[in-house]
Every structure is written in structure tokens, then in C-alpha cells.
Amino acid sequence: RDNLWGLSAAQAVCWQLGCGMALAAPRSRPFGAGSGPICLDDGWCSGSETSLGQCHHLGLSVRNCGHHEDTRAICTGS
């Protein structure tokens, strides 16, 4: 969810996907809105996690948000 999203969480995503370092964690919607189930909400990462599953969160599929709060990660790799 965007209110807890930051560069530490974006870094966890980039590492999990094997895409290098995080460059940005934009709150704007440069890639459009998501669709489908929302699996994680209110996640918080310290910066040492190598995947989003290691970050603190409410639990899988526990959410209080919609796709208007989808977050993004821009990584150095592809």
C-alpha cells in the first residue's frame, strides 16, 4: 500500500525479481493501475530483506485498499 511504500520495499522487490538495485519507489501511477487479487497490504521493509515475503505485513490477502493504491518499483536491471 502506498502509505508505507518506500525505497526499502522497492529494493526487496528488485532483489526478489533479480533486477538489481532499486532506483525509485514512485507513488504515482506511471504504468497504470493493477488488476486481480491484492496479496499484500501495509507492508514495511527495513532494507535488508531479499523478498517482499520477508517484510512485515498484515498477512497474505489481508487488505484494506484497492488498486488505486498500487505501488511501483523501478530497478537498475531488466
N, C-alpha and C positions, 0 to 999 in steps of 0.2 A: 504494500500500500504506500502511496506516495508520501504520506506524512512522516514515515520513518525511513524512507529510502534515502540512501546516500552513496558516496563513493566506496565505502567498505562493502556494502551489499552488492554493488555493481562489480567489485573485484571478485567476490565469491562466484558470481555468475560467469565472469570471463574465465576464471580458473576452471570452473566446472566444465565449461564448454571447450576448454583447450584453446582459448582465443587470446592469450597473452594478458597484458595488464589492462586495467580499466582506465579509460581516458576521461569519461564523463558518466554521470548518472542523471540525465535530463528528466525533469518533471514534466516538461512539455510533451506533446504527442507528435514528434516528428515522423513517426512511422505509422500513424493511425491507431485506432482503438483495437484492442484484442477481442477475442471471441472464445466461446467454450467455457469449460469449468474453471473456476478460480481455486487453485490448490493451496496457496499460501497468502496470508494477510498479516499485517502488523509484525513483519519480520524485523529483526535488529541484528546486525553483524558487527563484530568487534574489529574485523580486518584481518584476522588470522585464519579464517575459515577457507576451505578449498571447494566448498559447495554450499548452496543455499540451505540444504538439509542440516548443516551444522550450525546455522544461525538460530537464534531464539525466535520462536513464533508461537502463535496460539494453538497450533495443531493442524494437521492436514485437513483441508476443506473446511476449516473453521474460519469464517469470514464475516465482515460487516462492511463490505464495499461492493462496488461494481466496476465494470471495465472503464468507467470514466476516471478511475484512479490507477490504471495500469502504469507500470514503471518501465524504464528502459536502461540498458547498459550499452555503452559504446566502448569497444575493446580495440587494442592495437592490432590484433590478428584477425584472420577471417574465419 
